[in-house]
Amino acid sequence: MQRDGPKPQNILTLMICLCIICCFFLVANVNAQMSPKDDPNISESKNTPSGSPSWGPPSALPEKFDWIQLISGEWLKGNLKVLYDDKLEFDSVKMELLELDWEDVKQVIGHKLYSVRFEGPMTVVGSLKVVDDKVFVTTEKEVLEFDRGRLISIAHGEPKEIGYWSAKISLGLDIRSGNSDQTNYNASADAQRRTSESRFSIDYLGVFNKTEGIETANSQRISSYYDIFKTRKFYWRPVFGEYFRDRFSNIQNRVTVGTGVGYHIIDTPKTEWDITPGLAYQFTQNSSVEPGQDTDNSTPAFVVGTNYETKLTKKIKFNASYRFNIVNQESGKYTHHAVAAIEYKLTRMLDLDLSFVWDRIQDPTPEADGRVPNQDDFYFFFGIGFDL
């Protein structure tokens, strides 16, 4: 039985807009950070890095490039994109976009302004040079010297918004005809805005299927979060949100908004494992319910997410993520979303993506005719990804 309520679609739209606006507001306004002058672990360098014989590279290096030296002694020129989670993204002039383990980089000489995040937390903007276990940041007034072990991340310091963003789109399609006509297609997209002190992420996953002209699957999920880096291991997630709909699971709309923290369990150049517990509020609108039942339910939720990523080879990455929500009985008691994916790098901008998705609702809400949706949905995706 359908019931007229206080326009849940308007509530849904408001909550989604509020979540996204909060994320962008926090990204633009997080400025509460420590001043370099207040940190006793920082010293003003007595000798500028350029005057020190330990810098090594010849003075004739063109200034329009960034330069890095590997521990093997090799020098690369290009553009330093970002350093995060001990992985340096470097756009080499000859070898295109590289992802290097930070432990393999001996020296860095930047020609632009960079925003450099250190444990404290504290962010310094200036020209950047890294030599062995020291980091030198030259501001307008002074040259500051830091221990390399305190470095959390590096991002562009110039006020160019496009430099903070990265994105990827993956598309898959399977069409069959003959004894039966079937069309399966899926789409996923994700975008990230990364600075030296924060990270904003939003991603989308859609699954569609038609068999003999009849729709048999239609699932859409949008997730977003915002992180503030505190130390090399710990970060705060002031806001996260998710929108989900799947009418074949009897979910017309479901919105989750919450807050939490994050911790790096494993953080090595090749492997990362994070965990992010949090508390949230969840609103669910069912497509149909049995007579006498309410279509709308809301509940507090305990949410735990974890993500594991490892580099199998130079071109192959494996990623597994799992998130579960503990909610009240009317909202399903327990739900989870699990993804395992393999990414094979074909070219600089083109990937081959293989993904397996498992969604589960412990106690699905029966529909008006008494039918109870299945607890589990499984998907296998094959697609081509485009790095933007």
C-alpha positions in Angstrom: 0.0 0.0 0.0 1.4 3.4 -1.0 1.0 6.2 1.6 1.1 10.0 1.0 3.8 11.5 3.1 5.5 14.9 3.5 7.0 14.7 0.0 10.0 12.4 0.7 11.5 13.3 -2.7 11.9 16.8 -1.5 13.5 15.6 1.7 15.9 13.4 -0.3 16.8 16.3 -2.6 17.5 18.5 0.3 19.7 16.0 2.1 21.8 15.2 -1.0 22.3 18.9 -1.7 23.1 19.6 1.9 25.7 16.8 1.9 27.5 18.1 -1.2 27.3 21.7 -0.2 28.9 20.8 3.2 31.7 19.0 1.5 32.6 21.9 -0.7 32.2 24.4 2.1 34.6 22.4 4.2 37.1 22.1 1.4 37.1 25.8 0.8 37.1 26.9 4.5 39.4 24.5 6.4 42.1 27.0 7.5 42.6 26.2 11.2 46.1 25.1 11.1 49.3 25.6 13.0 51.8 28.3 12.0 55.3 27.3 11.2 56.5 29.8 13.8 54.6 27.8 16.5 56.3 24.5 15.8 59.4 23.9 17.8 60.5 21.1 15.5 61.0 23.5 12.5 64.2 25.5 12.1 65.0 28.2 9.7 67.6 26.9 7.3 70.9 28.8 7.7 71.9 27.9 4.2 69.6 28.0 1.3 69.3 24.7 -0.5 70.5 26.1 -3.8 73.8 27.0 -2.2 74.5 23.6 -0.7 76.8 21.2 -2.6 74.5 18.3 -1.6 71.9 19.3 -4.2 74.0 17.8 -6.9 72.1 18.5 -10.2 73.8 20.9 -12.6 72.8 24.6 -12.5 71.8 24.4 -16.2 68.6 22.5 -15.5 65.7 24.3 -17.2 63.5 26.0 -14.6 60.2 25.3 -16.4 60.3 21.7 -15.2 60.2 19.9 -11.9 63.1 17.5 -11.3 63.3 14.3 -9.3 66.2 12.0 -8.6 65.7 8.3 -7.9 67.8 6.4 -5.4 69.4 4.7 -8.5 70.9 8.2 -9.4 68.6 8.7 -12.4 67.1 12.1 -13.0 63.6 12.7 -14.4 62.1 16.0 -15.6 58.4 16.8 -15.9 55.7 18.0 -13.6 55.1 16.9 -10.0 51.4 16.2 -9.6 50.8 15.1 -6.0 52.3 13.1 -3.1 49.8 11.1 -1.0 50.0 7.9 0.9 53.7 7.6 0.1 53.0 7.6 -3.7 54.4 10.3 -5.9 52.5 11.1 -9.2 55.0 12.6 -11.7 54.2 13.5 -15.3 57.5 12.7 -17.0 58.3 14.4 -20.3 59.4 11.1 -21.9 57.7 8.4 -19.9 54.3 10.1 -19.3 52.4 9.8 -16.0 54.3 7.8 -13.4 53.3 6.6 -9.9 56.5 6.2 -7.9 57.1 4.8 -4.4 58.2 7.7 -2.2 61.0 5.6 -0.8 62.5 5.3 -4.3 62.8 9.1 -4.6 66.0 10.7 -3.3 65.7 14.3 -4.4 62.9 16.7 -5.6 63.4 20.1 -7.1 60.2 22.0 -7.8 59.9 25.0 -10.0 56.3 26.0 -8.9 54.7 26.8 -5.6 53.6 23.8 -3.6 51.4 23.3 -0.6 53.2 20.9 1.7 51.5 19.2 4.7 53.4 18.1 7.7 52.5 16.4 10.9 51.3 18.9 13.5 49.1 19.3 11.5 50.6 22.2 9.6 50.7 23.4 5.9 53.4 25.5 4.4 53.2 27.1 0.9 56.4 27.8 -1.1 59.0 26.5 -3.5 60.0 22.9 -2.7 63.2 21.0 -2.5 63.8 17.6 -0.9 67.2 16.2 -0.2 67.6 12.8 1.4 65.9 13.1 4.8 65.4 16.8 4.7 62.6 19.0 3.2 63.2 22.7 2.4 60.3 25.0 1.8 61.2 28.5 0.7 58.4 31.1 1.5 58.4 34.8 0.7 60.3 35.5 3.9 62.5 32.5 4.8 63.7 29.0 4.1 62.2 26.4 6.4 63.8 23.0 7.1 61.8 19.9 8.1 62.5 16.3 8.7 61.3 14.2 5.8 59.6 11.7 8.2 57.1 14.4 9.1 55.9 14.9 5.5 52.3 13.9 4.9 51.4 15.1 1.4 52.3 17.6 -1.4 49.9 19.3 -3.7 49.9 22.4 -6.0 50.1 25.6 -4.0 49.0 27.9 -6.8 45.3 28.9 -6.8 44.4 26.9 -9.9 41.4 24.7 -9.0 41.8 22.3 -11.9 45.2 21.3 -10.5 43.5 19.7 -7.4 41.1 17.4 -9.3 41.4 14.0 -10.9 38.6 11.8 -12.3 37.9 8.4 -14.0 34.9 7.0 -15.9 34.4 3.3 -16.6 31.8 1.9 -19.0 30.6 -1.6 -19.8 28.1 -3.1 -22.2 26.9 -6.6 -23.1 24.2 -7.0 -25.8 22.8 -10.4 -26.7 20.2 -11.3 -29.4 18.8 -14.5 -30.9 16.7 -16.9 -28.8 16.6 -14.1 -26.2 17.3 -10.4 -26.4 19.3 -9.1 -23.5 21.1 -5.8 -22.8 23.3 -5.3 -19.8 25.2 -2.1 -19.2 27.0 -0.5 -16.3 28.7 2.8 -15.6 30.9 4.0 -12.8 32.6 7.3 -12.3 34.7 8.9 -9.5 36.3 12.2 -8.9 38.6 13.5 -6.2 39.8 16.9 -5.1 43.1 16.5 -3.2 45.1 19.2 -1.5 48.0 18.8 0.9 45.6 19.0 3.9 42.3 17.5 2.7 40.6 15.1 0.3 37.1 15.3 -1.2 35.7 12.3 -3.2 32.5 11.5 -5.0 31.7 8.3 -7.0 28.8 6.8 -8.9 27.8 3.2 -9.7 24.9 2.3 -12.0 23.7 -1.2 -13.1 21.0 -1.7 -15.8 19.5 -4.8 -17.4 16.8 -5.5 -19.9 15.7 -9.0 -21.0 13.1 -9.4 -23.8 12.3 -5.7 -23.4 11.6 -6.0 -19.7 13.7 -4.3 -17.1 15.2 -6.7 -14.7 17.8 -4.6 -12.9 18.1 -0.9 -12.1 20.4 0.0 -9.3 22.1 3.4 -8.7 24.5 4.5 -5.9 26.2 7.8 -5.2 28.8 8.1 -2.4 30.8 11.0 -1.1 33.1 11.9 1.7 35.5 14.6 2.9 38.7 13.9 4.8 41.1 16.2 6.8 44.6 14.8 7.3 45.8 15.1 10.9 48.9 12.8 10.9 50.4 10.2 8.5 48.1 7.6 10.0 45.0 9.4 11.2 42.4 11.6 9.4 39.1 13.1 10.3 36.0 12.5 8.2 33.7 15.3 9.2 31.0 14.4 6.7 30.1 11.4 4.4 27.0 10.6 2.5 25.4 8.1 0.2 22.3 7.9 -2.0 21.0 4.5 -3.1 18.0 3.2 -5.0 17.1 -0.2 -6.3 13.4 -0.8 -6.8 14.0 -4.6 -7.3 15.2 -4.6 -3.7 12.1 -2.5 -2.8 14.2 0.6 -2.1 12.8 3.7 -3.8 15.3 6.1 -2.1 17.8 5.7 0.7 20.0 8.4 2.1 22.7 8.1 4.6 24.6 11.1 6.1 27.2 10.8 8.9 30.6 11.7 10.4 33.6 9.5 11.4 37.3 9.1 11.6 39.9 7.2 9.5 43.1 5.3 10.2 45.8 3.7 8.0 46.3 0.2 9.3 48.9 -0.5 6.5 50.6 2.3 4.7 53.5 1.1 2.5 54.5 2.2 -1.0 52.7 -0.8 -2.5 49.9 -1.6 -0.1 47.3 0.5 1.7 44.6 -0.6 4.2 42.3 1.9 5.8 39.4 1.6 8.2 36.8 4.4 8.7 34.2 3.9 11.5 31.4 6.5 12.0 27.9 7.3 13.1 25.2 8.3 10.7 21.5 9.0 10.1 19.7 6.9 7.5 16.3 7.6 5.7 14.7 4.9 3.6 11.6 5.1 1.4 10.3 1.7 0.1 8.7 1.3 -3.3 5.7 -0.6 -1.7 4.8 -2.2 1.6 2.2 -4.5 3.1 -1.1 -3.0 4.2 -0.7 -1.1 7.5 3.0 -0.5 7.1 4.8 2.8 6.6 6.8 3.3 3.4 9.2 5.7 5.1 11.7 4.7 7.8 14.5 6.5 9.5 17.2 5.2 11.9 20.5 6.0 13.5 23.3 3.9 12.0 26.7 2.6 12.9 28.8 2.6 9.8 32.2 0.9 9.3 34.1 1.0 6.0 37.4 -0.4 5.0 39.5 -0.2 1.8 42.4 -2.4 0.8 44.6 -1.6 -2.2 47.8 -3.2 -3.5 50.0 -3.0 -6.5 50.4 -6.6 -7.9 52.6 -5.5 -10.8 53.7 -2.3 -12.4 50.4 -2.3 -14.5 48.0 -4.3 -12.3 46.2 -3.0 -9.2 43.9 -4.8 -6.9 41.3 -3.0 -4.8 38.8 -4.3 -2.3 36.3 -2.2 -0.3 33.7 -3.2 2.2 31.2 -1.1 4.1 28.4 -2.2 6.4 25.6 -0.4 8.2 23.9 -1.5 11.4 20.4 0.0 11.5 17.0 -0.7 13.0 14.7 -3.6 12.1 12.4 -1.6 9.9 15.4 -0.4 7.8 16.8 -3.9 7.2 18.8 -4.5 10.5 22.1 -4.9 8.5 23.3 -3.9 5.0 26.6 -4.0 3.3 28.2 -3.1 0.0 31.4 -4.9 -1.1 33.5 -4.4 -4.2 36.6 -6.3 -5.5 38.3 -4.8 -8.6 41.3 -5.4 -10.8 42.6 -2.5 -12.9 45.0 -3.2 -15.8 46.8 -0.2 -17.2 46.6 -0.3 -21.0 47.8 3.2 -21.8 48.4 6.5 -19.9 44.6 7.3 -20.0 43.0 3.9 -20.7 42.4 1.0 -18.3 40.8 -2.4 -18.4 38.6 -2.8 -15.4 37.1 -6.1 -13.9 34.9 -5.7 -10.9 32.7 -7.9 -8.6 30.0 -6.3 -6.4 28.0 -7.9 -3.6 25.1 -6.0 -2.0 23.1 -7.4 0.9 20.1 -6.4 3.0 19.7 -8.7 6.0 15.9 -8.2 6.4 14.4 -6.8 3.1 11.0 -5.1 3.4 8.1 -7.2 1.9 6.2 -5.6 -0.9 2.5 -4.9 -1.0 1.8 -8.4 -2.5 3.8 -10.1 0.2 6.8 -10.8 -2.0 10.1 -10.5 -0.1 13.1 -9.4 -2.2 16.3 -11.5 -2.1 18.8 -10.6 0.5 21.8 -10.6 -1.9 22.6 -9.1 -5.3 25.7 -10.0 -7.2 27.2 -8.2 -10.2 30.3 -8.9 -12.3 31.5 -6.0 -14.5 33.8 -5.8 -17.4 34.6 -2.3 -18.7 37.0 0.2 -20.1 38.1 3.0 -17.9 39.2 6.5 -18.9 41.4 8.6 -16.7 40.7 12.3 -17.0 
